[in-house]
Amino acid sequence: MSAGGGKQDALARNGAAVKPDSARTIGPGATVGILGGGQLGRMMALAGSAMGYRFVAMDPAADGPAAQVGGSIEAAYDDRDAASRLAGRCDVITYEFENVDADVAAMLMEQSYVPQGSDLLYTTQHRLREKRAVEAAGAKVAPYAEIRSEQELRDEVNRLGLPAVLKTATGGYDGKGQWVIRSEEEIPAAYAELAKAGTELVLEQFIRFSKELSVIAARSSHGEVRVFPPAENIHVDNILHLSIVPARVEASVLEEAERLALRIVEGLGAVGLVAVELFLTEDGQLYVNELAPRPHNSGHFTMEACRTSQFEQHVRAVCGLPLGNPSLMSPVVMVNVLGQHVEPVVQRITAPDSEAARLSAVPKLHLYGKAEAKYGRKMGHINVLAPDTDAALAWIEGTGIWQAENEA
């Protein structure tokens, strides 16, 4: 089947997010459970603990980023017994990334309060379902086709043209699970490689974009919606390198990006955050690339630059509190700190800056507590606050730490 069998369809029917008329208000002092214990869970717990909440994360890692700042249950994401223990310790449950087990999320809805439901996971865990949901909300996606065989791939390449992007329908992140097909000779290898994943494949027309943007939208369990300022994103080797805010595009584009994000979060009936990744073409068209039903790497700039961070907003949304003001207080550039950057970043941050540097740009370092600094692994980020984004970018370039990325 192309979109899951009866079991998954049952999840879709019965896993809707809580409706506003049945939403609860979970006040400070309560315990929030998180499915997943990585850096997003860590920053969620740090923001929520300042508001008086306690946190327990369920994650396979014994000493993961979230476990270092709150309680933890060491278990696989599909461990139903562990999930039941989590339900017994928490007043409300959320998740920090979309690849948690939808079956477990559905089970938890019977044992605990999961205002996000499991529908959102069911939709965003599968690229074909996600694209159909985006289209149903009135937003554009790149022309696409479901691929079931190598011959079907050849036929659709002829229809959509080259280059085209072949992706697995499930899994994949930071460029994994996809192949940019640039010639017909690549078709057999591309199909053979991605078919190993054992899931449906989807072929997308390659969008020649001028910029990549993203918008974080929030919807509370009571139906209130808010949207953060759009970010302009620059990727290197399929990993986010920079998020620049305000994005360097026309005001009309920013307004349309915000409208699309709000339309999608309301169309999905989502609770919590939804990150909407967009391609902007030279003629001003916006195409939705992907959704993420959670805090997002491209929203880290909100931690110092906005009146409310994305992490506080997510806690507010799932706990049924009034949403915070998401407006921008300062121009900012977020730069990711990967494994190869950790040592020079720490040296730079701990060394005294000149008075001029301190006045023109203020770097705020966030490290995630990961034990091993592997090459290409996200270890932290820096939010550089400055009078304008040019000054923030100049500080980043001036360090020389990301020189190879800046030249990419």
QUIUR-V782258 format. One record per run of one state. SS is the DSSP state (@ for helix, = for strand, . for the rest). FROM is the first residue (numbers start at 1). TO is the last residue. Records with the same first field share a line. If there is no record, write none. Layout:
SS: FROM-TO + FROM-TO
//
This chain:
.: 1-5 + 15-19 + 23-30 + 36-38 + 51-53 + 60-70 + 75-79 + 90-91 + 96-101 + 112-118 + 125-126 + 137-140 + 142-143 + 148-149 + 161-163 + 169-177 + 182-183 + 196-200 + 206-208 + 220-224 + 228-230 + 237-238 + 246-250 + 268-271 + 282-285 + 293-296 + 300-301 + 307-309 + 320-327 + 329-330 + 351-354 + 368-377 + 387-388 + 400-402 + 408-408
@: 6-14 + 20-22 + 39-50 + 80-89 + 102-111 + 119-124 + 127-136 + 150-160 + 184-195 + 251-267 + 297-299 + 302-305 + 310-319 + 339-350 + 355-360 + 389-399 + 403-407
=: 31-35 + 54-59 + 71-74 + 92-95 + 141-141 + 144-147 + 164-168 + 178-181 + 201-205 + 209-219 + 225-227 + 231-236 + 239-245 + 272-281 + 286-292 + 306-306 + 328-328 + 331-338 + 361-367 + 378-386
//
